[in-house]
């Protein structure tokens, strides 16, 4: 039984979208720490470069490549530039997301609904289409799609966003079912309420944050690094028999707090 190096990612090539800050940034840092060559991606080229430089300040390999998840050509260029810099993609973490409208379903503009689905679901599907051939040729790979606990129950505030994130969970299952024969694993990573800039309108509301903490068994909100270890597990040999799963990292909220 070989249990050494279970979490080793040495020389694996990883793309992490939405990784200039928040959860994506924590995952990118963890991957570099465990030996992967990482592409840091976001919409702003300068922020991508800065984040990559900061992540590798004490060693490791990372570069920044800007990408708009709603633009197919931008996504294709992300994968092509990754191949040129590091080689074929072994690991994809689709973390970038948009939330264009909150509130009642009756007030949701169809164009905002469609744009949210395009960015959070259709765009992720396109990116998976771009990297799966690399993984097939290599005999395997890991796809990690970042969802949300909001996708696991009805939601009266974040309708389009949570619908798109529910679709992400099923997309991971479908990829796992179709491409498992090629050694490709796909899983959904589901954060609870994490203190990121993206989720700021939620956790910065003191009353909402206090209520969420009271309904969470571990009695705190999440930090970005709380998701990093799970992402390393899903990308590494430690998770080599884990596929088609929905891994919830939320302090116990879904189990206990609804």
Secondary structure, DSSP 4 states (H G I P E B T S, - for coil): ---TTTT--TT-EEEEES-SSHHHHHHHHHHHHTT-EEEEE-S-HHHHHHHHHHHTTTS-EEEE----TT-HHHHHHHHHHHHHHT-S-SEEEE--------B-GGG--HHHHHHHHIIIIIHHHHHHHHHHHHHHHHT-EEEEEE--GGGGS--SSBHHHHHHHHHHHHHHHHHHHHHGGGTEEEEEEEE-SB--STTHHHHTSHHHHHHHHHTSTT-S-B-THHHHHHHHHHHSGGGTT--S-EEEESTTHHHH--
